[in-house]
Amino acid sequence: MRYRSILISAGFLFLFAVLGTGMVAYTYDTTAERIADNERRALLRKLNEVVDTDSYDNDIFTDVILVQSPLLGTRAPAPVYRARQNGWPVAAVLSPVAPDGYNGAIQLLVGINLEGTVTGVRVLRHQETPGLGDAIEAERSDWIRRFTGKSLNNPDLDGWKVRRDDGEFDQFTGATITPRAVVKAVRNALIYFKANRHQLFAQDPEQEQEQETPS
Ligand SMILES: Cc1cc2nc3c(=O)[nH]c(=O)nc-3n(C[C@H](O)[C@H](O)[C@H](O)COP(=O)(O)O)c2cc1C
């Protein structure tokens, strides 16, 4: 009799363990999928902020390659999204990192058209101080929008610094480190684009390749 009740208890325990594990696995799966989906939507929204949606007709989100260059501020492969109209290259969106933010790396999206002019810059992720460095967010100030229309000729290379360093970009009051890091990262992204423009559009999606780094 005692033996039987132990067996029944063990059976219940087993059943609850299986049910519990199943529920956790199910919740994890559906939540992970939803998180990934939300991240995809957020990225697509940002991509569309840095390249004019009317200027391309391809699926920019899947027309992507991974590239590696010190000019992009990270050792990790960085995605490059390509925008095309009727199959012809229109613009590329690079994903450089400004490694020298006040509180660490600042992840950016930099849209550049074929002529090498910036079509838009947005911050993807950062840990800069609220009220000081976070003015790099488009939601907090207009600062990041001022890159649009700039290129390596406008201003010239020397001008790609904050005013405190005799360049042409504003710093923030009491916060020079963050904007200095972002200006340098966008400038380097433009240099990278100039040196690799043709390869960037020629590569097949998902290929990863070491790119040319100008000295
Ligand atoms: C708690 C704290 C947080 C700060 N956060 C930032 C920041 O996020 N970005 C930034 O550029 N400077 C930040 N600063 C200011 C920098 O230490 C530095 O003084 C400033 O960037 C230099 O700019 P300035 O020459 O215009 O003063 C912070 C300072 C303190 C004390």
The ligand as an SDF file (V2000), in Angstrom:
LIG
                    3D

 31 33  0  0  0  0  0  0  0  0999 V2000
   28.4770   61.8210  -13.9480 C   0  0  0  0  0  0  0  0  0  0  0  0
   28.9770   62.4040  -15.2240 C   0  0  0  0  0  0  0  0  0  0  0  0
   28.4650   61.9260  -16.4160 C   0  0  0  0  0  0  0  0  0  0  0  0
   28.9160   62.4490  -17.6330 C   0  0  0  0  0  0  0  0  0  0  0  0
   28.4190   61.9740  -18.7950 N   0  0  0  0  0  0  0  0  0  0  0  0
   28.8770   62.4430  -19.9660 C   0  0  0  0  0  0  0  0  0  0  0  0
   28.3910   61.9370  -21.2120 C   0  0  0  0  0  0  0  0  0  0  0  0
   27.5290   61.0560  -21.2910 O   0  0  0  0  0  0  0  0  0  0  0  0
   28.9250   62.4590  -22.3330 N   0  0  0  0  0  0  0  0  0  0  0  0
   29.8840   63.4340  -22.3260 C   0  0  0  0  0  0  0  0  0  0  0  0
   30.3220   63.8430  -23.4020 O   0  0  0  0  0  0  0  0  0  0  0  0
   30.3410   63.9280  -21.1790 N   0  0  0  0  0  0  0  0  0  0  0  0
   29.8530   63.4760  -20.0100 C   0  0  0  0  0  0  0  0  0  0  0  0
   30.3240   63.9750  -18.8470 N   0  0  0  0  0  0  0  0  0  0  0  0
   31.2700   65.1310  -18.9000 C   0  0  0  0  0  0  0  0  0  0  0  0
   32.6780   64.6800  -19.2060 C   0  0  0  0  0  0  0  0  0  0  0  0
   33.2910   64.1820  -18.0340 O   0  0  0  0  0  0  0  0  0  0  0  0
   33.5340   65.8130  -19.7180 C   0  0  0  0  0  0  0  0  0  0  0  0
   33.6860   66.7540  -18.7110 O   0  0  0  0  0  0  0  0  0  0  0  0
   32.8940   66.4990  -20.8850 C   0  0  0  0  0  0  0  0  0  0  0  0
   32.5040   65.6070  -21.8770 O   0  0  0  0  0  0  0  0  0  0  0  0
   33.8980   67.4480  -21.4830 C   0  0  0  0  0  0  0  0  0  0  0  0
   33.1250   68.3830  -22.1520 O   0  0  0  0  0  0  0  0  0  0  0  0
   33.3690   69.9300  -21.9180 P   0  0  0  0  0  0  0  0  0  0  0  0
   34.7970   70.1250  -22.2940 O   0  0  0  0  0  0  0  0  0  0  0  0
   32.3950   70.5800  -22.8200 O   0  0  0  0  0  0  0  0  0  0  0  0
   33.1090   70.1470  -20.4530 O   0  0  0  0  0  0  0  0  0  0  0  0
   29.8810   63.4730  -17.6370 C   0  0  0  0  0  0  0  0  0  0  0  0
   30.3980   63.9340  -16.4270 C   0  0  0  0  0  0  0  0  0  0  0  0
   29.9520   63.4230  -15.2340 C   0  0  0  0  0  0  0  0  0  0  0  0
   30.5160   63.9440  -13.9330 C   0  0  0  0  0  0  0  0  0  0  0  0
  1  2  1  0
  2  3  1  0
  2 30  2  0
  3  4  2  0
  4  5  1  0
  4 28  1  0
  5  6  2  0
  6  7  1  0
  6 13  1  0
  7  8  2  0
  7  9  1  0
  9 10  1  0
 10 11  2  0
 10 12  1  0
 12 13  2  0
 13 14  1  0
 14 15  1  0
 14 28  1  0
 15 16  1  0
 16 17  1  0
 16 18  1  0
 18 19  1  0
 18 20  1  0
 20 21  1  0
 20 22  1  0
 22 23  1  0
 23 24  1  0
 24 25  2  0
 24 26  1  0
 24 27  1  0
 28 29  2  0
 29 30  1  0
 30 31  1  0
M  END
$$$$
